[in-house]
Amino acid sequence: MTTGTGPDIAANLEQIRQRIDRAAQKSGRTAQDVTLVAVSKTHPQERVKAALDAGHRIFGENRVQEAEGKYPGLREAFPELELHLIGPLQTNKAEDAVALFDVIQTLDREKLAKALVKAMDKLDRRPPCFVQVNVGEEPQKAGVLPEEADAFIASCRDDYGLPLAGVMCIPPLDEAPAPHFALLRQIAERNGLAGLSMGMSGDYETAVELGATHVRVGTAIFGERPPQS
Ligand SMILES: *Cc1c(COP(=O)(O)O)cnc(C)c1O
C-alpha cells in the first residue's frame, strides 16, 4: 500500500499484524506469540520514524555501521525501541554489535561465538543470540549446516556460555520455504530453544503457521529497497 509520498507504513503494519494473527490462530496461537521485526535496512530514518509513530518498536538491520548511523537518536526518543541484528557479523564488529543491538540473530561460527563472549564480558551486556542455520545448505549463504547445528548450539551454550534464544534461517529463494521452516523448527525443538526466527515479506504467514516466534519483514512494511551497492 502506498500514498503519494511513499508507502503507508502504518497501514502496512496494521495489515501484516492482522495476517500474522490469522496465521497464528491456525497454529493455535495468537499474534502476541509472534514478534514482528520490521526490517529497515537501506531505508531512511524517516520511514523508521513513521513506524515508531504508528506504535511499532522492534526493528531489524543487517549492517552494524548503517544501524549506528540510523538508530541512536531514535533510541533516545523511544526508549523501548528494540533492535535486532539480522545480517552477517564480522568478528571485528562484535563489540559494536553487542553495544548497539538488543538481539543478535546471526551467530553462525565458533570464531564469532568467541568474539561475542569477549565483547559481552567487556561491556557487561548480554543480548540474546539466535544461531543462524543454513537450512538450504547453500554455499554462498551464512549459517551452520543443519547436521552441525546441534553440536554448535551445545558449544555456544556449554563452552561459551552465550545467551541463546533460538535459531534463525533464510531459506533458498527458489524453493518452497515450508520444508526449510519445518527443519528449523525440529532443530529448535530438539535443542530446547524457544525462539524460531523465520519468514520474510513473501512467506511470513507460512512461517507463522509452522511456529515462527519472530518474523523479519522489510519490503511489505517499508516498500521496495533501493538497489544496494
Ligand atoms: C532483508 C532481510 C529480510 C527482509 O526481507 P523482505 O523480503 O524485504 O521482507 C529478512 N531477513 C533478513 C535476514 C534480511 O536480510
The ligand as an ORCA input file, in Angstrom:
! r2SCAN-3c Opt
* xyz 0 1
  C      16.358     -8.134      4.131
  C      16.081     -9.237      5.076
  C      14.770     -9.524      5.475
  C      13.547     -8.791      4.976
  O      13.266     -9.157      3.660
  P      11.913     -8.693      2.926
  O      11.760     -9.676      1.843
  O      12.152     -7.309      2.453
  O      10.830     -8.769      3.928
  C      14.594    -10.552      6.404
  N      15.641    -11.252      6.893
  C      16.903    -10.993      6.525
  C      18.000    -11.793      7.112
  C      17.171     -9.999      5.600
  O      18.441     -9.755      5.237
*
